[in-house]
Amino acid sequence: MKRCPFCHEHNDCSVQSDQACWCFNTHVPSGLLALLSEGDVNRACVCQQCIEKYRRSPVIFERHWRSNDNKH
């Protein structure tokens, strides 16, 4: 099971299964995708919780993520 590159929790990705993944019907904000490391672009699956947290407050999400980025 894949993990979210931001919170490192399971992201419920089903892209490689025989079912459509939840992310096919979800808009992931470009600002959130811009926070991904180069190695995670088009490879990592962001979880629904992080997408929602980012939508509620992009500034707070980015500040929190950057302050915790070196701890993972």
C-alpha positions as CSV (number, residue, x, y, z in Angstrom):
1,M,0.0,0.0,0.0
2,K,1.3,3.4,-0.9
3,R,1.8,6.3,1.6
4,C,1.1,10.0,1.2
5,P,4.3,12.0,0.7
6,F,3.1,14.6,3.1
7,C,1.7,12.8,6.2
8,H,3.2,9.4,5.4
9,E,-0.1,7.7,6.1
10,H,-1.8,5.1,3.8
11,N,-3.5,7.0,1.0
12,D,-6.0,4.3,-0.2
13,C,-4.5,4.3,-3.6
14,S,-6.1,1.8,-6.0
15,V,-4.5,2.9,-9.3
16,Q,-2.8,-0.5,-9.7
17,S,-5.9,-2.5,-8.9
18,D,-8.9,-3.4,-11.1
19,Q,-10.9,-0.5,-9.6
20,A,-10.8,3.2,-10.4
21,C,-8.9,5.1,-7.8
22,W,-10.7,7.8,-5.8
23,C,-8.2,10.4,-7.1
24,F,-9.6,10.0,-10.7
25,N,-12.6,12.1,-9.6
26,T,-10.7,14.5,-7.3
27,H,-9.0,17.8,-8.2
28,V,-5.6,18.0,-6.5
29,P,-4.7,21.7,-6.2
30,S,-1.6,22.7,-8.3
31,G,-0.1,24.5,-5.3
32,L,-0.2,21.2,-3.4
33,L,1.4,19.3,-6.2
34,A,4.1,22.0,-6.4
35,L,5.2,21.0,-2.9
36,L,6.1,17.5,-4.0
37,S,9.8,16.7,-4.3
38,E,11.1,16.1,-7.9
39,G,11.2,12.4,-7.2
40,D,7.5,12.3,-6.1
41,V,6.1,14.2,-9.1
42,N,3.8,11.8,-11.1
43,R,4.7,9.0,-8.8
44,A,3.4,9.7,-5.3
45,C,-0.3,9.7,-4.3
46,V,-1.4,12.4,-2.0
47,C,-4.1,11.3,0.5
48,Q,-7.6,12.7,0.7
49,Q,-6.9,14.2,4.2
50,C,-3.9,16.2,3.0
51,I,-5.8,17.4,0.0
52,E,-8.7,18.6,2.2
53,K,-6.3,20.2,4.7
54,Y,-4.5,22.0,1.9
55,R,-7.8,23.3,0.5
56,R,-8.9,24.6,3.8
57,S,-5.7,26.6,4.3
58,P,-2.8,26.3,1.9
59,V,-0.6,28.7,3.9
60,I,-1.0,26.7,7.1
61,F,-0.6,23.4,5.3
62,E,2.6,24.5,3.6
63,R,4.0,26.0,6.8
64,H,3.3,22.9,8.8
65,W,4.7,20.6,6.1
66,R,7.9,22.6,5.7
67,S,8.5,22.7,9.4
68,N,8.1,18.9,9.6
69,D,9.7,18.0,6.3
70,N,13.1,17.2,7.7
71,K,11.6,15.0,10.5
72,H,10.4,12.2,8.1
